Structure formats: C-alpha cells, structure tokens
C-alpha cells in the first residue's frame, strides 16, 4: 500500500529591495523552502511592501538549509 507522494522542496534565495529613497536601500535576502521558484517569489512578496522589488537571486544546498534549520513554507531573513 503506497503512501502519499512526498513533496520535494528546494531552498531559494529571494532578495527584496525597498523603493529607492535618498540613501541607497539595502536589500533583504530571504531563504524559503518551496517546490518551485514562482511559489518562493509569491511567499516573499506577501512579506514585502507593494513598491519593493522582489527577485530570485540563488539557492541553498540541502546541507546549509538543514544547518539553518529551515522549515518548508517559512521564509527567513538570512
């Protein structure tokens, strides 16, 4: 009797750059475990201000994600 299919997660790095002001804004980078890049971007967009730029900037290995104790569907600033 097979169990339910296991969902595969990938850890994505997503940068949020606030709207430009007089000073150069510092981007905040979030690590988020999601099945695909679109879902990772949507999860971080929910945390960002509407004017902020949200961009996928990379990924993390499984080893580093475990060391950071990341959980699926839980964005964390790194």
Buried (B, 14 or more C-beta within 10 A) or exposed (E): EEEEEEEEBBBBBBBBBBEEEEEEEEBBBBBBBBEEEEBBBEBBBEBBEEEBEBEBEEBBEEEEBEEEEBEEEEBEEE
